[in-house]
């Protein structure tokens, strides 16, 4: 492992100053659940490491004017333990509650999960389904962008739009109302301590008659970033939400996964079938949440 200088700022402005000064070769560590592995495996060798764990101002969950704001240093365990998240944002509760081990959940942060931008990131899939946005902060100022635009960016390490002098400080999304249900399901090779093989995220909003007015369907581990099933969403919008109607989307999911994974024959055969099982689980969960409207 290459020797490096280590900084541990106590405020966001201080952290941004250090990042600006050393942006030519710098890495940020929060929980360390990803960075430490990359250092040990010599995948990265920064000259400077900035530990942001002391930035307590970035540990929060706030609901303001119908928007849920989550500080980047909020741990997975804290999110899963938050009564509001467990009751009203089940997709994020489940994703955070099932990440890794208790040790990982207590160390790993939601900001780190997004900044790492792993194809198997459970938080990535859940928050993308919710059409979340992120806040990036630096000495140059603050910028806000949709999460999918963040993932599509070509920043300093080509994972996302994050530049070397920037700190991801917050993620936020619209708070689900009483007519909205959300769910996450993780298909893995074992029941615990497992990386997702397929992560499914779905959010649905209905009117008083149970007619779907909005839907979001995402599949994780199927591409570089969570795959949006736009054709399936279109099939559900404006329709009475029933299990039979929702299952009409399954052939679309099958064909979409088949098409996007044609270059990877070792994975396409089971993924095109498994994605249907994942979303069948989600359909049942969502319909249960939406009682008595459906």
N, C-alpha and C positions, 0 to 999 in steps of 0.2 A: 504494500500500500504506500502510495506517495505521501510524503510529509505535507501538512497543510496548516495554515493559520486558522484559528478558531475564534469566532466572535459570538457573543451572547447578549444582544441588545435587549433593552427592557421596554422600549416604546416603538410604535410603528415608524415614526419619523427617524428614529435612530437606526432602525433596521434598513430603511430605504436609503439612508446615507451610506451605510456600509456596502449595500448592494451596488450603489452607483459607483463607489470608489473601486470596487473589485469585480465589475461585471465581465471582465475579460476571462475570468476563470473562477466561478463561484457556484456553490450549491447550497440550497436551503434544507435544513433538517427540522422537522417538527416532532413527530412520534418516532421517526427513524425506521419504521417497519419496512420501507422500501429502500431508502438511501443507504442504510448500513449494508444491506445485501449487495447493492450495486458497487459499493466501495470494496467490500470483501472479495467480490468476484472480478474486480478491476475493470468493471464496465465504464466507470468514470474515474477521473483523477483530478479533482479541482484543487486549485492552489489555496482557496479559501472556503471554509464552511461557516455558514451563519445559522446558529441555533435560535429559532424563534419561539421556543417553548415558554419563555418568560413574558410573552406579549399577552397578558391576561385580558387585555381589552378586546381580543379577538375570540374570546370564549363566551358565547351567548346564543340564546334562541329567543327571538322577540317576534311578536305578532303586532304589526302596526298598519292601520288602514287597509286591512285585508291582505297584507303581504307578510309572509313568513321570512324572517331574516335569520340566517345562521352564520355565526362567526367562523372563520376558516380553521381556527384552532379548537373548535368544539370536537370532542372525541366521539367515536362511534358509540361508545358506551353511554355517554351523556345524552346523545340524541335518542337512543333506544329507551333510555330511562325517563325521558321527558313525557309527562302525562298528555300534553297537547298532541305531540307527534304520534304517540301510541293510539290515541283516540281518533284523531282527524287526518293523519297522513300515514296510513298503514303501509303504503309502499316504501316509504323511507324508514319507518320503524322496522319492518321486516328485513330490509336490505342491511341496515346497520346492526341489527340484532344477530344476524347470521354470518357476519364477517369474521373469518378466522377464529381465534381462540379468545377467551376472556382477556388474556394479556394483550393481544393485538387490539381488541376493541377499546381497552383502557389507554393504550398508547397512540394508536392511529387516529388521525384527524380527518375530518371531511374535506378540508382544504388540501391536505396531502393526497387524498384519494383522487381528487379532481386534477391536481397538478401533475400527478404521475400519469394519469390518463391511460391506465391499463385497459386493454380490450376486455378483460375479465373483471373490471371494477364494478362491484355491486352498487355502490353509491353513484357511480357514473350512469348506470342504466336507469336507476330510480329517479335521479334528478333530471335526466334528459327527458324522461317520460312526462315530468311535471312542467316542461318548458321553462326550466330555471335559467337564471342569469347569474353572472359572476362579476365581482368588483375587483379590479386590478389597481394596485396603488404603487406609486413610485415618487421620486422627487420631482418628476415631470408633471405630476398630477394624478388624477383618478380617471379611469375609463371603465365603462360598463358594457358588457356584451352578452348576447344569448350564449348559452352553454354550447350549443352545436357550432356556433361561429368560433367560439374559443377552441374547440377541438379541431376545427378545420384550419386553424391558423398555423403559420410556419414561424414560430418564435425561435429563441436561441438554441433550443435542443431539438427542434422539429417535432415535438410531441403535441404542441398546442400553440396558442397565441402568446403565451407568457414570455416576456423578454427578461434578460438576465438581471436587469435592475428593478424588476417588478415583483411585488408580493401579492398573492391572491389573498384578499382580506375577507371576502364575504360571498355567500351564495344566497339567492333569494328567489321566491316563487309565489304565485298567487295561492292564498289559503283556500283549500277545498271547502265548499259549502255543504249543506245538508243533502243536496241533490247529487253530490259527487262521491264516487267510490274510487279507491286506488288500491292496487295490489302488486306485489312482487313475488316471483317464484324463481328459485334457484335450482337448476339441475346440476348435480355434481356426482363425482364418482364414489363418494362416501357421505355419511350423514353430518359429519362435523370436520372442522379444520380443512375444508376443501375449497379449491378454486372452482369457480363456476365453469361448467361446460357450455351451458346456455343460461342466460339470465333473461327472464321475461318481465317486462313492466307494462302495466296498463292502467289507464285512468278514464273514467266514463262519467258524463254528466247527463241527467235525464230531467224531463219536466214532470209535472204532477201526474201525467198520464203514462209515465214510463217510457216516453219516446226519447231516444238518444239525441241530444242537442250538441254534444261534443265528445270526441274520443281521441285518445292518444295510445298508440301501440308501438312498443319498442322491443327489439330483441338484442341482448348483449352477447358478446363472443361470436358474433356472426360476420363481423367485418371490423375495420379499424376502430369504428365507434358505433354506438347502438344504432341498429338498423330500424328505420321507420317503415311500418307497413301501411303506406298511404292508401293503396287500393282497398285494403281490408277496412281501414277507417271510413273510407267513402261508402262502403257497403253498409255500415252500421248507422251512419248519420241519417237522421230523419226517420228511423225505423223503431218500432216498438221493440224494446230490448228483452229478448227471450233467449233461452239457451239455444233453441233451434236456429234463431237468427244469427247468434254469435258463432255457432259452429259452421255456418256457411262461409266464414272467413278462413277456415282451416285449409282448404285447397290453395287459397291465395298465399298463405304463409308457407306451405309446402313448396309451391312453385317459385316463390321469391327467394327462399333460402337455397333451392336447387340452382337457380340462375346465378346468384351472387357467389356461390362456392364451387362453380364448375371447374375452376383451376386447382381446386384442392380435393381431389377424389377420395383421399383418405378420411376426410371429415364430412363430406356432403351426404353420404349415404345415411348416416345415423342422425345428422342434424336436421335434414329435411323431414324426417319422421318425428324426431324428438320435439321439435318446436311445436308440433300440434298437441302433444301431451302437456307441454308446459302451459300453453294458452288455455287448454281445457281446464286446468287447475285454476287459472286466473278467472275464467268465466264464472265458475262456481262460486269463488270467493266474492267477486264483484256483485253478483246477483243476490247473494246473502246480505251484503252490506246495504244494498239499495231497497230492501224491504222497508215500507209496504208499497213503494212506487212501481215495482215490477212483479 
